[in-house]
Amino acid sequence: MAWGASCLLLPPVLLVFLVSACSPGSQGQQVVPEELHAVAGQTLSVRCQYSSAGGPYRQKTWCRQTSPNRCTRLVTSSEPRTAVTQDSRHTIWDVPDAGFFNISMAPLTEKDSGFYWCGPYNSSENTVTVLRNISLLVSPAPTPSLMGTTTWPLESHCCFFFMSFSVLITSPEGTSGPSSLNGSELRKSSSPLTPGWAACSVLMAVLCGFFLAKGLALSVLFVLLSYR
């Protein structure tokens, strides 16, 4: 069997056996490894270019290295210009007329760190021609900082009682956060309490009536004494 630039895949577990000379073009030319860095939660997009040739369509594949000479296929194209998604995380899109195909992985996790290969896949011989050798390093996502909260003090005045407070607003997306009242809302929510105002009114009326009655009594007494 002529190896050329192809790599043998083991059918039982879909493993790729790669000779050290696997390359996109000629025998004996090695593919230079590339290093890519990403953060957990991001999407990885990779483009693999190849020489477009006539004839029947050749499938393209994206696989992950499991040992120096083996890898497991993650997603494989089925026909031109048709997106294929595997496990809802790996997608491949082949455009033979332009001579390239795109792969995307999302969302990335730290466990996705490793070596990956892309290239044309020969299903009859179970071989793949390696176009790119990618070393992916996924870093942990940064920890989000806690959102600060704002509290308002309780204020009280004689005969008028006001209470200022923070309001929890829920957005359409389901997120929530503290939000303070503006001036108009504060006036609506901080209206004086009716019982306190009524109590003060009654007290003032009683005191006024008492002093008025006392003044009238003193006036009458003064008039009577003056006539004697």
Z-matrix of the N, CA and C atoms (Angstrom, degrees):
N
C 1 1.466
C 2 1.526 1 109.00
N 3 1.341 2 117.31 1 136.70
C 4 1.467 3 121.10 2 178.00
C 5 1.513 4 108.05 3 -88.68
N 6 1.329 5 117.48 4 124.09
C 7 1.463 6 121.91 5 -176.84
C 8 1.520 7 111.05 6 -77.67
N 9 1.363 8 117.88 7 -43.39
C 10 1.461 9 120.81 8 -176.71
C 11 1.505 10 110.18 9 55.67
N 12 1.324 11 115.50 10 -128.16
C 13 1.460 12 120.43 11 -179.72
C 14 1.503 13 110.68 12 -107.76
N 15 1.325 14 117.51 13 22.55
C 16 1.452 15 120.92 14 -174.98
C 17 1.507 16 111.51 15 -101.47
N 18 1.343 17 114.73 16 165.85
C 19 1.451 18 122.15 17 -177.88
C 20 1.515 19 108.25 18 -134.53
N 21 1.311 20 116.96 19 135.44
C 22 1.456 21 122.75 20 -175.57
C 23 1.517 22 111.04 21 -81.27
N 24 1.344 23 117.04 22 132.08
C 25 1.460 24 122.31 23 176.21
C 26 1.510 25 109.04 24 -103.96
N 27 1.319 26 116.23 25 137.64
C 28 1.463 27 121.09 26 178.58
C 29 1.521 28 108.16 27 -87.54
N 30 1.340 29 119.29 28 114.48
C 31 1.465 30 122.25 29 -173.76
C 32 1.513 31 115.91 30 -57.82
N 33 1.341 32 121.69 31 -40.25
C 34 1.472 33 119.34 32 -172.54
C 35 1.515 34 113.94 33 -56.64
N 36 1.295 35 118.36 34 -39.23
C 37 1.461 36 120.67 35 -176.50
C 38 1.513 37 110.95 36 -123.29
N 39 1.328 38 117.81 37 16.75
C 40 1.454 39 122.42 38 179.24
C 41 1.517 40 111.72 39 53.46
N 42 1.332 41 116.08 40 46.44
C 43 1.453 42 120.87 41 178.56
C 44 1.517 43 109.65 42 -100.65
N 45 1.327 44 116.07 43 143.18
C 46 1.450 45 121.45 44 -179.57
C 47 1.513 46 109.13 45 -100.25
N 48 1.355 47 117.20 46 126.10
C 49 1.451 48 121.13 47 174.94
C 50 1.517 49 107.78 48 -98.37
N 51 1.319 50 117.43 49 115.56
C 52 1.455 51 122.45 50 -174.23
C 53 1.512 52 110.30 51 -109.95
N 54 1.349 53 117.13 52 125.58
C 55 1.460 54 119.55 53 171.82
C 56 1.516 55 107.59 54 -77.92
N 57 1.322 56 117.04 55 159.65
C 58 1.463 57 120.49 56 -174.88
C 59 1.511 58 113.03 57 -65.34
N 60 1.332 59 118.31 58 -15.76
C 61 1.461 60 120.74 59 -177.62
C 62 1.515 61 112.40 60 -96.65
N 63 1.336 62 119.73 61 13.47
C 64 1.456 63 121.33 62 -179.65
C 65 1.515 64 109.82 63 -59.91
N 66 1.308 65 117.70 64 129.95
C 67 1.461 66 121.44 65 -177.52
C 68 1.508 67 109.16 66 -157.10
N 69 1.343 68 117.54 67 163.25
C 70 1.448 69 119.76 68 -178.60
C 71 1.508 70 113.43 69 -78.06
N 72 1.320 71 118.35 70 -18.26
C 73 1.449 72 118.47 71 -172.65
C 74 1.507 73 113.73 72 -119.19
N 75 1.294 74 116.60 73 -75.71
C 76 1.461 75 120.13 74 -172.64
C 77 1.510 76 110.86 75 -117.92
N 78 1.331 77 115.75 76 159.38
C 79 1.456 78 121.33 77 -178.94
C 80 1.523 79 109.74 78 -68.96
N 81 1.339 80 115.82 79 137.75
C 82 1.453 81 121.10 80 177.19
C 83 1.509 82 113.86 81 92.52
N 84 1.331 83 118.30 82 -7.70
C 85 1.459 84 121.29 83 179.03
C 86 1.523 85 109.17 84 -96.12
N 87 1.315 86 116.81 85 119.65
C 88 1.455 87 121.11 86 -176.65
C 89 1.524 88 110.75 87 -86.28
N 90 1.340 89 115.78 88 150.82
C 91 1.457 90 122.30 89 176.98
C 92 1.519 91 108.60 90 -86.43
N 93 1.318 92 116.68 91 126.29
C 94 1.461 93 121.16 92 -178.32
C 95 1.528 94 109.30 93 -74.36
N 96 1.334 95 118.94 94 127.01
C 97 1.469 96 121.15 95 178.92
C 98 1.529 97 111.18 96 -64.84
N 99 1.330 98 115.57 97 145.13
C 100 1.460 99 122.66 98 176.29
C 101 1.522 100 108.58 99 -118.09
N 102 1.328 101 116.51 100 146.71
C 103 1.465 102 121.03 101 -179.97
C 104 1.517 103 109.39 102 -114.25
N 105 1.321 104 115.90 103 125.22
C 106 1.459 105 122.41 104 178.57
C 107 1.523 106 109.39 105 -120.61
N 108 1.339 107 115.96 106 141.29
C 109 1.466 108 121.96 107 179.27
C 110 1.530 109 109.25 108 -117.10
N 111 1.325 110 115.99 109 140.45
C 112 1.456 111 121.68 110 179.45
C 113 1.523 112 109.00 111 -148.27
N 114 1.328 113 115.26 112 170.94
C 115 1.467 114 122.32 113 179.47
C 116 1.524 115 108.26 114 -117.72
N 117 1.311 116 116.37 115 142.91
C 118 1.466 117 121.21 116 179.79
C 119 1.524 118 110.38 117 -53.75
N 120 1.326 119 115.29 118 135.20
C 121 1.457 120 120.54 119 -178.54
C 122 1.514 121 113.37 120 99.56
N 123 1.329 122 117.40 121 -18.38
C 124 1.454 123 120.81 122 -179.85
C 125 1.528 124 111.19 123 -81.11
N 126 1.345 125 115.23 124 175.04
C 127 1.462 126 122.37 125 176.80
C 128 1.519 127 109.28 126 -111.22
N 129 1.318 128 116.52 127 130.32
C 130 1.462 129 121.57 128 176.65
C 131 1.524 130 108.81 129 -95.10
N 132 1.337 131 116.50 130 128.00
C 133 1.463 132 122.30 131 176.57
C 134 1.517 133 108.86 132 -121.11
N 135 1.326 134 116.69 133 127.02
C 136 1.464 135 122.58 134 -177.87
C 137 1.524 136 108.82 135 -128.74
N 138 1.330 137 116.43 136 135.43
C 139 1.466 138 121.69 137 175.16
C 140 1.520 139 109.06 138 -113.23
N 141 1.323 140 116.37 139 129.22
C 142 1.460 141 122.52 140 177.65
C 143 1.529 142 108.57 141 -115.55
N 144 1.327 143 116.45 142 121.45
C 145 1.461 144 121.73 143 -179.06
C 146 1.522 145 110.61 144 -99.05
N 147 1.325 146 115.73 145 150.03
C 148 1.464 147 121.05 146 179.93
C 149 1.526 148 108.62 147 -151.38
N 150 1.315 149 115.45 148 165.54
C 151 1.465 150 121.31 149 178.68
C 152 1.520 151 108.94 150 -81.68
N 153 1.320 152 114.89 151 115.88
C 154 1.452 153 119.53 152 -178.67
C 155 1.526 154 109.94 153 -73.28
N 156 1.323 155 116.33 154 130.04
C 157 1.466 156 121.78 155 -179.63
C 158 1.516 157 109.33 156 -131.81
N 159 1.319 158 116.35 157 156.34
C 160 1.449 159 120.45 158 179.85
C 161 1.515 160 111.69 159 -74.29
N 162 1.307 161 115.44 160 -178.20
C 163 1.448 162 120.21 161 179.75
C 164 1.512 163 112.48 162 99.93
N 165 1.324 164 116.63 163 -171.03
C 166 1.471 165 120.80 164 -179.23
C 167 1.530 166 111.40 165 -61.48
N 168 1.332 167 114.01 166 154.31
C 169 1.467 168 119.26 167 -179.62
C 170 1.523 169 110.73 168 -68.77
N 171 1.337 170 116.37 169 136.29
C 172 1.471 171 122.71 170 176.28
C 173 1.523 172 108.92 171 -106.97
N 174 1.302 173 116.37 172 126.62
C 175 1.459 174 121.01 173 179.33
C 176 1.528 175 110.62 174 -65.16
N 177 1.335 176 115.57 175 154.67
C 178 1.464 177 122.03 176 176.16
C 179 1.526 178 107.70 177 -119.13
N 180 1.325 179 115.95 178 150.74
C 181 1.468 180 119.41 179 -175.87
C 182 1.521 181 111.37 180 -139.60
N 183 1.327 182 114.79 181 159.84
C 184 1.464 183 125.18 182 176.76
C 185 1.518 184 106.16 183 -129.98
N 186 1.351 185 117.27 184 121.02
C 187 1.461 186 120.06 185 -175.73
C 188 1.523 187 110.65 186 -133.55
N 189 1.323 188 114.44 187 159.80
C 190 1.468 189 121.22 188 179.90
C 191 1.522 190 109.72 189 -111.51
N 192 1.318 191 115.35 190 133.55
C 193 1.465 192 120.75 191 -178.81
C 194 1.525 193 110.36 192 -68.98
N 195 1.329 194 115.70 193 132.86
C 196 1.461 195 121.44 194 177.22
C 197 1.523 196 112.19 195 -111.28
N 198 1.328 197 116.89 196 -19.63
C 199 1.465 198 123.44 197 175.64
C 200 1.526 199 106.26 198 -157.91
N 201 1.330 200 118.67 199 171.75
C 202 1.470 201 119.44 200 -175.90
C 203 1.522 202 114.39 201 -51.97
N 204 1.317 203 119.28 202 -30.42
C 205 1.461 204 121.22 203 -176.21
C 206 1.524 205 113.61 204 -122.55
N 207 1.330 206 117.66 205 19.95
C 208 1.457 207 119.98 206 -177.00
C 209 1.525 208 110.84 207 -143.15
N 210 1.318 209 114.89 208 152.02
C 211 1.467 210 119.52 209 174.21
C 212 1.520 211 109.03 210 -151.85
N 213 1.317 212 115.82 211 161.26
C 214 1.460 213 122.39 212 179.17
C 215 1.521 214 109.34 213 -109.02
N 216 1.327 215 116.58 214 129.42
C 217 1.461 216 119.94 215 178.97
C 218 1.527 217 110.44 216 -68.40
N 219 1.340 218 116.26 217 133.79
C 220 1.459 219 122.33 218 179.52
C 221 1.522 220 111.81 219 -101.75
N 222 1.335 221 116.85 220 -40.56
C 223 1.456 222 121.18 221 178.60
C 224 1.525 223 108.10 222 -154.82
N 225 1.349 224 116.72 223 143.28
C 226 1.462 225 122.44 224 -177.56
C 227 1.523 226 109.18 225 -136.88
N 228 1.323 227 116.23 226 135.54
C 229 1.464 228 120.55 227 179.52
C 230 1.527 229 110.14 228 -69.78
N 231 1.329 230 115.49 229 155.28
C 232 1.462 231 121.03 230 -179.79
C 233 1.524 232 112.25 231 -113.55
N 234 1.341 233 117.28 232 -32.22
C 235 1.452 234 122.10 233 179.62
C 236 1.527 235 109.04 234 -159.31
N 237 1.345 236 117.53 235 164.92
C 238 1.467 237 120.08 236 -177.20
C 239 1.527 238 112.38 237 -65.09
N 240 1.337 239 114.50 238 147.97
C 241 1.462 240 123.03 239 173.05
C 242 1.529 241 112.83 240 51.88
N 243 1.299 242 116.39 241 37.40
C 244 1.466 243 122.14 242 177.42
C 245 1.522 244 108.94 243 -134.25
N 246 1.327 245 115.68 244 121.17
C 247 1.463 246 119.94 245 -178.91
C 248 1.521 247 110.12 246 -73.78
N 249 1.314 248 115.55 247 134.15
C 250 1.464 249 122.06 248 176.73
C 251 1.522 250 107.83 249 -120.86
N 252 1.328 251 116.34 250 126.40
C 253 1.464 252 121.69 251 -179.17
C 254 1.519 253 109.37 252 -116.06
N 255 1.317 254 115.82 253 134.13
C 256 1.462 255 122.08 254 179.97
C 257 1.521 256 109.26 255 -123.56
N 258 1.330 257 116.28 256 128.77
C 259 1.472 258 121.97 257 177.96
C 260 1.522 259 112.18 258 59.31
N 261 1.328 260 117.08 259 22.70
C 262 1.472 261 123.94 260 178.09
C 263 1.524 262 113.59 261 58.77
N 264 1.337 263 117.71 262 9.28
C 265 1.464 264 120.60 263 -178.77
C 266 1.523 265 112.60 264 -121.40
N 267 1.321 266 117.51 265 -28.39
C 268 1.459 267 121.68 266 -175.76
C 269 1.525 268 109.75 267 -113.82
N 270 1.331 269 115.84 268 127.09
C 271 1.462 270 121.71 269 -179.70
C 272 1.523 271 109.69 270 -130.48
N 273 1.339 272 116.11 271 139.99
C 274 1.463 273 121.49 272 178.67
C 275 1.524 274 108.66 273 -130.48
N 276 1.342 275 115.90 274 142.81
C 277 1.465 276 122.32 275 -177.76
C 278 1.516 277 107.24 276 -141.18
N 279 1.332 278 117.21 277 117.74
C 280 1.463 279 122.36 278 -174.96
C 281 1.528 280 110.65 279 -108.71
N 282 1.338 281 115.76 280 132.85
C 283 1.467 282 122.30 281 177.57
C 284 1.528 283 107.68 282 -125.19
N 285 1.318 284 118.78 283 85.19
C 286 1.467 285 121.25 284 -175.79
C 287 1.525 286 113.71 285 -60.35
N 288 1.345 287 117.61 286 -35.62
C 289 1.459 288 120.15 287 -179.07
C 290 1.524 289 111.71 288 -60.50
N 291 1.342 290 116.55 289 -33.87
C 292 1.464 291 121.05 290 179.95
C 293 1.522 292 112.18 291 -91.91
N 294 1.332 293 117.27 292 -11.89
C 295 1.454 294 120.59 293 177.78
C 296 1.518 295 114.91 294 76.19
N 297 1.323 296 117.82 295 37.33
C 298 1.468 297 120.14 296 175.65
C 299 1.526 298 109.22 297 -156.17
N 300 1.347 299 115.34 298 162.56
C 301 1.461 300 121.23 299 170.51
C 302 1.516 301 108.43 300 -140.77
N 303 1.328 302 115.43 301 148.02
C 304 1.463 303 122.74 302 -176.75
C 305 1.518 304 110.70 303 -109.10
N 306 1.335 305 114.87 304 144.63
C 307 1.465 306 122.20 305 175.35
C 308 1.522 307 108.01 306 -125.89
N 309 1.321 308 116.43 307 141.26
C 310 1.463 309 120.93 308 174.54
C 311 1.520 310 109.48 309 -133.29
N 312 1.344 311 114.89 310 143.43
C 313 1.466 312 122.73 311 176.00
C 314 1.520 313 107.81 312 -127.74
N 315 1.332 314 117.08 313 128.30
C 316 1.458 315 120.24 314 -179.32
C 317 1.535 316 109.86 315 -162.48
N 318 1.336 317 115.83 316 145.09
C 319 1.467 318 126.43 317 -11.66
C 320 1.526 319 110.46 318 -80.91
N 321 1.306 320 116.03 319 147.20
C 322 1.462 321 120.14 320 -179.21
C 323 1.523 322 111.01 321 -74.10
N 324 1.320 323 115.92 322 147.04
C 325 1.459 324 122.50 323 173.30
C 326 1.525 325 108.47 324 -127.45
N 327 1.315 326 115.92 325 166.68
C 328 1.464 327 119.80 326 179.23
C 329 1.532 328 111.43 327 -61.89
N 330 1.335 329 116.62 328 -27.92
C 331 1.461 330 120.32 329 179.58
C 332 1.527 331 112.47 330 -69.92
N 333 1.330 332 117.52 331 -13.59
C 334 1.463 333 120.82 332 179.16
C 335 1.522 334 112.50 333 -78.44
N 336 1.312 335 117.93 334 -6.79
C 337 1.467 336 120.29 335 177.91
C 338 1.526 337 109.43 336 -61.30
N 339 1.331 338 116.18 337 132.41
C 340 1.461 339 120.53 338 -179.25
C 341 1.515 340 111.12 339 161.67
N 342 1.337 341 115.86 340 -165.88
C 343 1.464 342 122.33 341 -178.72
C 344 1.526 343 109.66 342 -106.81
N 345 1.336 344 115.44 343 138.98
C 346 1.463 345 121.86 344 -177.85
C 347 1.528 346 109.93 345 -132.65
N 348 1.342 347 114.95 346 150.71
C 349 1.463 348 121.41 347 177.36
C 350 1.524 349 109.03 348 -129.23
N 351 1.338 350 115.70 349 149.43
C 352 1.456 351 121.08 350 173.74
C 353 1.521 352 109.06 351 -133.38
N 354 1.343 353 116.21 352 150.77
C 355 1.456 354 119.67 353 179.08
C 356 1.513 355 112.56 354 167.51
N 357 1.346 356 117.74 355 174.54
C 358 1.466 357 121.99 356 176.97
C 359 1.529 358 111.03 357 -65.38
N 360 1.316 359 115.21 358 144.32
C 361 1.462 360 121.22 359 -176.96
C 362 1.525 361 109.52 360 -117.89
N 363 1.323 362 116.02 361 129.53
C 364 1.460 363 122.77 362 176.89
C 365 1.524 364 107.94 363 -104.09
N 366 1.323 365 116.24 364 105.07
C 367 1.465 366 120.05 365 -175.35
C 368 1.524 367 112.37 366 -71.43
N 369 1.331 368 117.92 367 -31.67
C 370 1.468 369 120.10 368 -178.46
C 371 1.523 370 111.52 369 -69.27
N 372 1.327 371 116.95 370 -38.66
C 373 1.465 372 120.87 371 179.10
C 374 1.527 373 112.09 372 -97.92
N 375 1.334 374 115.24 373 -5.76
C 376 1.464 375 120.42 374 -178.85
C 377 1.527 376 110.76 375 57.24
N 378 1.325 377 115.75 376 49.24
C 379 1.459 378 121.63 377 -178.55
C 380 1.516 379 110.08 378 -128.02
N 381 1.315 380 116.06 379 160.17
C 382 1.455 381 122.57 380 177.27
C 383 1.517 382 108.85 381 -136.34
N 384 1.317 383 116.34 382 142.09
C 385 1.459 384 122.18 383 175.09
C 386 1.525 385 108.18 384 -100.32
N 387 1.311 386 117.74 385 116.72
C 388 1.461 387 122.00 386 -173.35
C 389 1.524 388 110.08 387 -77.47
N 390 1.336 389 115.78 388 123.93
C 391 1.460 390 121.75 389 176.54
C 392 1.522 391 111.94 390 -100.65
N 393 1.323 392 116.61 391 -39.54
C 394 1.469 393 120.91 392 179.79
C 395 1.521 394 109.33 393 -137.14
N 396 1.333 395 115.23 394 141.55
C 397 1.461 396 123.29 395 177.00
C 398 1.520 397 106.81 396 -117.38
N 399 1.332 398 117.29 397 106.81
C 400 1.462 399 122.20 398 -170.17
C 401 1.520 400 110.54 399 -113.54
N 402 1.337 401 115.10 400 129.62
C 403 1.461 402 122.07 401 172.67
C 404 1.525 403 107.72 402 -101.43
N 405 1.316 404 116.79 403 113.70
C 406 1.465 405 122.43 404 -176.31
C 407 1.523 406 110.20 405 -104.23
N 408 1.322 407 115.96 406 129.74
C 409 1.464 408 122.27 407 176.76
C 410 1.522 409 108.13 408 -121.86
N 411 1.336 410 116.67 409 115.24
C 412 1.462 411 122.45 410 -178.92
C 413 1.525 412 109.27 411 -104.69
N 414 1.322 413 116.44 412 120.49
C 415 1.467 414 122.27 413 179.98
C 416 1.527 415 110.14 414 -92.04
N 417 1.346 416 117.53 415 157.13
C 418 1.467 417 119.91 416 178.04
C 419 1.523 418 110.76 417 -63.84
N 420 1.310 419 115.60 418 148.45
C 421 1.462 420 120.57 419 176.89
C 422 1.519 421 109.23 420 -72.59
N 423 1.342 422 118.47 421 143.92
C 424 1.464 423 120.59 422 178.84
C 425 1.518 424 111.06 423 -64.37
N 426 1.324 425 115.55 424 145.13
C 427 1.461 426 120.81 425 179.48
C 428 1.515 427 109.69 426 -76.55
N 429 1.346 428 118.81 427 124.82
C 430 1.469 429 120.19 428 179.81
C 431 1.516 430 110.70 429 -68.05
N 432 1.332 431 116.10 430 141.46
C 433 1.463 432 120.94 431 178.83
C 434 1.515 433 109.77 432 -75.90
N 435 1.335 434 115.66 433 150.06
C 436 1.456 435 121.00 434 179.89
C 437 1.517 436 109.99 435 -71.85
N 438 1.308 437 117.25 436 136.75
C 439 1.448 438 121.84 437 179.27
C 440 1.525 439 109.97 438 -75.09
N 441 1.339 440 117.03 439 131.43
C 442 1.458 441 120.93 440 179.35
C 443 1.516 442 111.62 441 -72.82
N 444 1.314 443 116.16 442 153.01
C 445 1.455 444 120.88 443 178.12
C 446 1.515 445 109.53 444 -114.99
N 447 1.318 446 116.32 445 153.10
C 448 1.461 447 122.74 446 -179.18
C 449 1.514 448 108.75 447 -117.13
N 450 1.317 449 116.92 448 128.56
C 451 1.462 450 121.33 449 177.74
C 452 1.517 451 108.84 450 -116.59
N 453 1.303 452 115.90 451 150.42
C 454 1.460 453 121.97 452 -179.34
C 455 1.527 454 108.91 453 -114.56
N 456 1.353 455 118.42 454 138.30
C 457 1.469 456 120.97 455 -178.53
C 458 1.517 457 111.42 456 -72.51
N 459 1.332 458 114.49 457 155.04
C 460 1.453 459 120.83 458 175.74
C 461 1.520 460 108.86 459 -82.98
N 462 1.348 461 116.78 460 126.89
C 463 1.457 462 121.60 461 -178.56
C 464 1.524 463 108.98 462 -115.05
N 465 1.336 464 116.99 463 140.63
C 466 1.463 465 120.55 464 177.06
C 467 1.519 466 109.35 465 -138.18
N 468 1.336 467 116.78 466 143.97
C 469 1.457 468 123.20 467 178.70
C 470 1.523 469 107.67 468 -134.52
N 471 1.349 470 115.94 469 158.83
C 472 1.455 471 120.35 470 -179.32
C 473 1.525 472 110.94 471 -61.40
N 474 1.275 473 114.97 472 126.28
C 475 1.451 474 124.12 473 177.61
C 476 1.525 475 113.75 474 69.79
N 477 1.329 476 119.22 475 -12.95
C 478 1.464 477 122.14 476 176.78
C 479 1.522 478 108.16 477 -125.32
N 480 1.291 479 118.05 478 129.16
C 481 1.457 480 122.46 479 -177.26
C 482 1.534 481 108.66 480 -120.23
N 483 1.338 482 114.74 481 119.09
C 484 1.460 483 120.28 482 179.52
C 485 1.524 484 108.83 483 -118.19
N 486 1.301 485 116.86 484 145.34
C 487 1.461 486 121.52 485 176.49
C 488 1.525 487 108.62 486 -133.25
N 489 1.358 488 117.37 487 117.26
C 490 1.459 489 122.05 488 175.78
C 491 1.517 490 108.59 489 -99.52
N 492 1.336 491 117.99 490 140.87
C 493 1.461 492 120.04 491 -175.63
C 494 1.520 493 109.38 492 -152.18
N 495 1.343 494 116.01 493 160.45
C 496 1.463 495 121.51 494 176.23
C 497 1.514 496 109.19 495 -88.61
N 498 1.344 497 115.32 496 147.43
C 499 1.459 498 121.61 497 -176.72
C 500 1.512 499 109.31 498 -114.50
N 501 1.317 500 118.29 499 135.08
C 502 1.458 501 123.56 500 178.58
C 503 1.514 502 108.13 501 -91.54
N 504 1.369 503 115.79 502 115.01
C 505 1.456 504 121.79 503 -178.46
C 506 1.520 505 108.75 504 -103.33
N 507 1.322 506 118.39 505 132.42
C 508 1.462 507 123.15 506 176.34
C 509 1.514 508 108.94 507 -105.40
N 510 1.346 509 115.98 508 122.09
C 511 1.459 510 121.18 509 -178.91
C 512 1.515 511 109.87 510 -80.18
N 513 1.365 512 117.91 511 167.34
C 514 1.477 513 120.21 512 178.94
C 515 1.513 514 113.68 513 -59.95
N 516 1.379 515 117.01 514 -27.59
C 517 1.453 516 119.27 515 -179.80
C 518 1.513 517 112.71 516 -77.73
N 519 1.317 518 118.18 517 -7.20
C 520 1.453 519 120.31 518 177.76
C 521 1.508 520 113.41 519 98.32
N 522 1.349 521 117.85 520 0.15
C 523 1.447 522 119.84 521 177.76
C 524 1.509 523 108.86 522 -88.33
N 525 1.319 524 116.42 523 156.24
C 526 1.451 525 120.21 524 -178.55
C 527 1.504 526 109.92 525 -137.97
N 528 1.299 527 115.16 526 157.99
C 529 1.448 528 119.47 527 179.02
C 530 1.505 529 109.90 528 -166.35
N 531 1.337 530 118.12 529 159.77
C 532 1.460 531 121.05 530 -178.57
C 533 1.510 532 110.51 531 -70.65
N 534 1.326 533 116.11 532 142.69
C 535 1.455 534 121.06 533 178.12
C 536 1.508 535 107.72 534 -143.74
N 537 1.327 536 117.92 535 133.58
C 538 1.456 537 121.43 536 -177.41
C 539 1.514 538 109.90 537 -90.21
N 540 1.316 539 117.58 538 156.74
C 541 1.446 540 123.00 539 179.61
C 542 1.508 541 110.06 540 -77.90
N 543 1.344 542 117.29 541 146.38
C 544 1.455 543 119.70 542 173.95
C 545 1.516 544 109.32 543 -87.40
N 546 1.339 545 116.61 544 -174.98
C 547 1.456 546 119.96 545 -173.27
C 548 1.505 547 113.42 546 -62.86
N 549 1.360 548 116.97 547 -46.68
C 550 1.459 549 119.68 548 -178.18
C 551 1.512 550 111.49 549 -64.84
N 552 1.345 551 116.42 550 -40.75
C 553 1.462 552 119.89 551 178.65
C 554 1.514 553 111.10 552 -65.87
N 555 1.352 554 115.83 553 -35.57
C 556 1.457 555 119.67 554 -179.24
C 557 1.509 556 110.53 555 -65.98
N 558 1.358 557 116.11 556 -38.59
C 559 1.458 558 118.32 557 179.30
C 560 1.522 559 111.09 558 -66.30
N 561 1.354 560 115.75 559 -34.55
C 562 1.460 561 118.66 560 179.59
C 563 1.519 562 111.66 561 -71.45
N 564 1.338 563 115.89 562 -42.27
C 565 1.457 564 119.45 563 -175.91
C 566 1.510 565 112.64 564 -83.75
N 567 1.366 566 117.23 565 -13.55
C 568 1.456 567 120.76 566 -175.42
C 569 1.520 568 110.79 567 -109.68
N 570 1.304 569 120.19 568 32.46
C 571 1.454 570 123.11 569 179.37
C 572 1.517 571 109.40 570 -67.55
N 573 1.345 572 118.02 571 145.81
C 574 1.473 573 120.95 572 -178.27
C 575 1.515 574 110.47 573 -62.90
N 576 1.319 575 114.52 574 146.66
C 577 1.457 576 120.82 575 -179.97
C 578 1.526 577 109.19 576 -77.58
N 579 1.305 578 118.85 577 128.64
C 580 1.464 579 124.24 578 -175.69
C 581 1.521 580 113.10 579 -61.11
N 582 1.332 581 121.01 580 -43.09
C 583 1.481 582 120.02 581 -179.50
C 584 1.514 583 112.84 582 -59.03
N 585 1.331 584 119.36 583 -41.47
C 586 1.460 585 121.27 584 -179.08
C 587 1.515 586 111.72 585 -64.42
N 588 1.318 587 115.51 586 -43.35
C 589 1.473 588 119.57 587 179.87
C 590 1.520 589 110.70 588 -66.26
N 591 1.316 590 118.66 589 -40.03
C 592 1.466 591 121.42 590 179.13
C 593 1.522 592 110.66 591 -64.42
N 594 1.326 593 117.59 592 -39.95
C 595 1.467 594 120.64 593 -179.87
C 596 1.517 595 110.52 594 -62.39
N 597 1.334 596 117.13 595 -43.52
C 598 1.464 597 120.25 596 179.54
C 599 1.521 598 110.98 597 -64.93
N 600 1.327 599 118.70 598 -38.68
C 601 1.467 600 121.86 599 179.73
C 602 1.522 601 111.00 600 -63.35
N 603 1.315 602 117.39 601 -44.18
C 604 1.468 603 120.95 602 178.89
C 605 1.520 604 110.80 603 -62.73
N 606 1.345 605 116.46 604 -42.62
C 607 1.459 606 120.11 605 -179.16
C 608 1.522 607 111.16 606 -63.04
N 609 1.322 608 116.64 607 -42.81
C 610 1.464 609 119.55 608 179.08
C 611 1.521 610 110.89 609 -64.99
N 612 1.324 611 118.81 610 -39.03
C 613 1.466 612 121.68 611 179.79
C 614 1.525 613 110.84 612 -64.39
N 615 1.330 614 117.38 613 -41.89
C 616 1.469 615 121.02 614 179.53
C 617 1.517 616 110.93 615 -63.56
N 618 1.357 617 116.05 616 -44.92
C 619 1.465 618 119.16 617 -179.60
C 620 1.520 619 111.47 618 -64.24
N 621 1.331 620 116.11 619 -42.34
C 622 1.469 621 119.04 620 179.29
C 623 1.534 622 111.03 621 -63.07
N 624 1.325 623 116.94 622 -42.54
C 625 1.463 624 120.06 623 178.99
C 626 1.520 625 111.78 624 -63.67
N 627 1.346 626 116.55 625 -38.28
C 628 1.463 627 120.11 626 179.93
C 629 1.527 628 111.26 627 -63.97
N 630 1.345 629 115.81 628 -47.88
C 631 1.470 630 118.76 629 -179.32
C 632 1.521 631 111.48 630 -66.98
N 633 1.316 632 118.40 631 -33.87
C 634 1.465 633 121.19 632 178.57
C 635 1.516 634 110.98 633 -66.90
N 636 1.335 635 116.89 634 -44.22
C 637 1.471 636 120.01 635 179.02
C 638 1.524 637 111.23 636 -64.48
N 639 1.339 638 115.62 637 -39.16
C 640 1.463 639 119.49 638 179.46
C 641 1.517 640 110.83 639 -65.15
N 642 1.340 641 116.95 640 -39.11
C 643 1.465 642 120.38 641 178.60
C 644 1.513 643 111.94 642 -65.08
N 645 1.336 644 117.73 643 -41.62
C 646 1.459 645 121.42 644 179.02
C 647 1.524 646 111.15 645 -64.63
N 648 1.334 647 116.96 646 -40.41
C 649 1.465 648 120.16 647 -179.89
C 650 1.517 649 110.95 648 -64.21
N 651 1.333 650 117.32 649 -41.57
C 652 1.466 651 120.33 650 178.66
C 653 1.522 652 111.36 651 -65.78
N 654 1.329 653 116.85 652 -36.01
C 655 1.472 654 120.20 653 179.38
C 656 1.525 655 110.76 654 -65.42
N 657 1.337 656 116.92 655 -44.36
C 658 1.468 657 120.84 656 179.29
C 659 1.526 658 110.69 657 -62.98
N 660 1.323 659 116.94 658 -42.19
C 661 1.461 660 121.04 659 179.83
C 662 1.519 661 110.87 660 -64.25
N 663 1.327 662 117.58 661 -38.38
C 664 1.464 663 120.89 662 179.62
C 665 1.527 664 110.79 663 -65.91
N 666 1.349 665 117.26 664 -38.74
C 667 1.471 666 121.06 665 179.75
C 668 1.523 667 110.24 666 -66.41
N 669 1.320 668 118.48 667 -43.91
C 670 1.460 669 121.68 668 -179.87
C 671 1.520 670 111.60 669 -62.82
N 672 1.306 671 117.75 670 -41.47
C 673 1.461 672 120.74 671 -179.82
C 674 1.521 673 111.44 672 -67.63
N 675 1.307 674 116.85 673 -32.59
C 676 1.475 675 119.30 674 -178.41
C 677 1.522 676 111.20 675 -70.74
N 678 1.347 677 119.73 676 -31.27
C 679 1.455 678 122.30 677 178.96
C 680 1.515 679 111.64 678 -73.04
N 681 1.289 680 120.92 679 -26.36
C 682 1.453 681 123.61 680 179.18
C 683 1.519 682 109.79 681 -74.82
